[in-house]
Amino acid sequence: GADSSYADASLSFLASSTCGNSAVKVKKFFGAEPPHLLHQFLNGLGYEYLMKKFEKHKVGMMELPYLTEAQMRQMKIPAGPRMRILHEVQLLRQQQQPVQQHH
């Protein structure tokens, strides 16, 4: 019917439009993410001076949750910031997961 051809047209329009700027924005956020996300995170903890270590090892906000304490030690991140960053990442992950309410 007329409905399906309309849907097809809108789908092809969406496909063509994502080749433009919006696809770039998505890639920027998920793929090659802007470094300021991690910078904001470190800055908020007062550890912006560690940014270069993270950049050197190509660690961004996307990789942060997978970092272990041992890996951070190898990156020459001092014990204090290491513990704090690991703790903050845990908190962030808990916030992102749907919280199950216990009655």
N, C-alpha and C positions, 0 to 999 in steps of 0.2 A: 504493500500500500504506500501511500504518500509518506507515512510516518518513517518507514525504514529508510527511504532514500534521503530524507532530511537528516536522519541520524548519521548516515554514511557521509554526507556532505560535511556535517559538523566535525566528525572524527578526522576527515582528511584535512580540514582547516586546522584542527588542533595539532596534527602531526606536522604540518608545514610551519605553523607558528613557533613550535618548540625548537626549530632549527635556528631561531633568532636568539634574542638576548636571554630569554627565560631559561633556556638550557644551560647557558653559560653561568647564570646565577646559581642554578642548582649544583652544577659541577663545583663552583667556587665554594659552596657551603659544605657539600659532602665529599667531593673528591679532593681537589687541591684547595683545602679550606683556607680562609684568610687567617694569617698568623695572629691577628689581633684577638681572636677568641682565647687562645692560650695565654696571650700576653695579659688580657684582662683578668684571667683566672689567677695567674702568677702575681700580677700586680695587686690583686685583692688580698693576697696572702702576704704581700711585701717581699715576694721572691722574684721580682722582675729581672734581677741581676742573673738569675739562672736561665733566662730565655735563650741565651747563646748556646748553652749546653743542650737544651731541647732541640734547637734548630740544627745543631751539628749532627745530632742523632736522628734527625727527621721525625721528631715526635711532636705531634699536634694534639688538639683536644680529642680527635678521633682515636688516637693511639693510647692516650693517657690511661684509659680504664684497663688496658692490657699490660701495663707496666708492672713488673714485680719489684719488690724491695731490692732484690739482688741486681736486677737490671739497672735500677737507679743508682746503686752503689757503683756499678761499672761505669756509669755516666759521670761519676765523680760528684754526685749530688750529696751534700752533707747530711748527716743523720737526722738532724732536726727538721729541715725542710722535707726530707724524704718521708718521714713519719706523717708530717702534717699534710703533705700532698696526697699521700695514699689515703689518709682519713677523709680528706675533702672529696676525693674522687668517689669514695664509698658513699658519702652523703649525697652527692650528685646523682649517683646511680639509683639510690633509694627514692629520690625525688621523682626520677623519670619513670620508675616502675609504679604501676597502679597499686596504691596502698590497700591492703585487705583490712577491712574494718572488723575488729573483734568486739562483739556485743557482750 
